[in-house]
């Protein structure tokens, strides 16, 4: 759990750091100090992890007694401390609304979401996690946690499995195909397969293989005589010296044929 104090309130720093008077620490651990809710929760979470038995017991009790609506609002705030999100993500008995806010808050660290996906008995929360495809792609451990959780709903199972198949099994398939092509000495085709974006659905593996077979033809065997010079220059990136050499060659051939070359 994060130990960094995020609040800029000096009272929060004094309480968590232990420099505040003992009566103030005890009052804060009971949740009765007149502080903004974000600050108070950051203090309570810090106290809940302290070795001080009195402060820890008071803080845990105060955290359990938080009003659900207010807790939902704080956990959804961009200003909530990461440590608070981590704490409630790891509390299986926390209110459903609190867990929903934790899941939706982009500040929640992925390892805590993995733990939540693995342990929650609430299928609706697993569905909510499965709807965030970007989150699943960036953190495939969440996919495995959803699939392994007995409380998963059919929709959560389907979305997680589809994301795993589309973005991870296909990728492994691409790597295998590229390895096979490389073993056959088809380096250009292998590189194309590795770089092909199959995730959008606009290109299939068969499409990629067909295109790869076309680019495997060496440049020296490519007939570009039907192209104008200006198009050839767009395809091949010559140096200025190489381009001038081509121009000189063309001028020389025209002169040899008796054609007048404009100055």
N, C-alpha and C positions, 0 to 999 in steps of 0.2 A: 504494500500500500504506500502511496505517495506521502512523504513526510514534509514536503515543501509547503510553506505557508503562503497561500495565494492572496489572502485578504491584505489590503493596504492599511487596515485599521490597526493602529499601534496597540490597542487594547487586546486584540486577538493575538498578536505576537507576544505580548507580556504574559497572557494566560497560558498559551501553549508552551511558551519557553520556560514557564515556571517562575518568572520574576514578579508576577502579580502577588499581592497579599493572599494568604491562605483562605481567608473568608470569601474573597472574590472568586478564587478558583472553585471552592465548594459550591458557591451560588451558581457559577457558570455551569458546573457539572450537572446541576439539577435543571438547567435550562431556564432559569428565572432571571437572568441578567437582561436588562432592556437593550438588546442588540439586534441589528438586522438579521433576518432569518438565515441568510447565506453565511454570515459570520458565526452565528450561534451553532449551526450545524457543523461547520468546520472545526469549531472548538470541541463539540461533543464527540465527533469522530476521532479527533486526536486524543481526547481524554479516554475514550473507550479502549484505546490501544496502549494506555500507560500501565506501568508496573504498580502505580499507586492504587491499591484496592478500593479505597473510598471513591476516588474520582472516577475510576473505571466502572464501578457498579452503578454509580449515580448516572453517568453518561449513557450507559447501555439502556437503563430504564427510561431515561428521557428520550432517547432515540426511538424506542419502541412505542412511546406514547404520542409521537408526533401526529398531528391531525392530517388525515390522508390528502385532502385537497391542497393544503398548504405545502405538504411535502412534494406532491406532484408538480406544483408550480416551481418550487425551488430547484428540483432535480432537472427540470426542463430548461432552466435558465443558462445562458452562455456564461454567466458569472459564477456559477457554482464551482466549488473547488473539486479538482479531480479526485482527491481523497474521499470526498463525500460520495461521488458516483461509484467509486470502487467499493466503498463500504456497503452501500445498499444493493449493488449488483451481487454481492456475496451473501446476502441475507435471504434465504429461501422463504422465510415467513413474512417478508416485506409485502405491503399492499400491492395489488396488481397494477394500480395506476402508477405507483412509484417505479416499478420495474419497466413499465411502458416508457416512462420519461427517461430512464437510464438507457434503454435501448435506442431511443430516438436522439439522445444527446450525442452529437459528434465528438464531444470531449471524452466520452467513456472509453478507456483503453480496451483494445481488442481481447487481451487475455481474460478480462473480467466478463466480457460477453461470451467467450467460449465457455467459461465456467457456468454462467447463467444458462446457456443453451444446453449444457450437459446435465444440470441438476434440477431445473425448474419442472414442476409437475403440471404446469399450465400450458396446454396446447396452443392457446391463443397467443401467448408470448413467442412461441416457436414460429407461429405463422407470421407474426410481426417481423421477426428476424429474417425469415425467408423472403420477405418482400423486398428487402434491401439487397438487391443483386450486387451492387458495387461493393458493399461491405463483405459479402460472401466471397467475391472474387479476390479481394485484397486479403482476406483472412480465411483460407479454405478449412482451417480447423473448426470454424463455426459450422460449416457444412457437415462435417463428420459428426459434430456434437449433436446437431439437429437430427440427423439420420439415426444416430445411436440412442436417442432419447425415446423411451417407450411411450411418453406422453405426446409425441408428435401427431399432428393431424394429417389426414391424407394430402391436403393441399401443401402443408409445410414439407412433407416428405417429397412430394412431386417437384416442388420448386427447387429444393435443395439438390435433388438427384439430377434435375435438368441442368442446373448451373454447373454441377460437378462434371457431367458428361460433356456439356458444351465448351467449357473453358479449361478443363484440366485433362480429361481423357483424350480429347481431340489434340491437345497440345502434345501429349505423350505420343499420340499416333503420328503426328507430324515429325517428331524427333526420330521415331523408328523408321519412317519412310525416308527421311533425309539420310539416315545412317546407311540404309540399304543402297540408296543411290550413290552415296559417296564410296561405298565398297565396290561399286561397279565402275568407279572412275568418273562419275558424272557430277563433278564438283559444282558446276553452274546450276544444274537442276536441284541439287541438294540445298544450295544456298537459297534458291527461290522458294522451295518448299518451307524452309525454316522461317522465312520472312513473310510468307503468305498469311494474310489475315482471314482466317476461316470463322472467326467468332461472329461476324455480322450476318452470316448466312448468305451473303451475296456470291460467295465462291465455295464450291464443294472441293473435296479432296481430289476427285476425278478432274475437275476443271484445272486445279493447280498442277496436277500431273501432266495434263495435256499441254499447258503453257510451258511448263518446265521442259518438256520434250522439244519444243520449238526453239527455245533459247540455247539448247545444247549444241546447235549447229555452230561450228567455229566461224569467226568473222571472215576468214579468208574464203569460205565457201558461200558467203552471202553475196547474191547478185544485186548490186545497187546501181547498175548502169542505167536503169530507167529513172533514177532520181535526178533532179536538178541539183546543181552544186549547192544552192542555198539550203536545200533540204538535207543534203549529205552533211553539211556543216552543223546542222541542228542535231544530228544523230551522233556524230563523232566529235569529240572535243580535242581539236588540234591546237597546238601552240601557234602563236602568230608566225613563227618561222616556217612551220609546216604548211600553214595556209598560203604563205607567200610562195613557197616552193611549188604548190599545186597551181597557183596562178601563173607562175613563170613557165611551168610545163605546158599549160594550155596555150599561152601566148606563143611559145616556141612551136607547137604543133600547127597553130594557125598560120604562122609565118612560113613554115615549111610547105604548107599547101597553097601558098601564094595569096593568102587572104591579107587584106590591109588591116593593120592593127592601129586603132586610134591611140594617139599619144595621151 
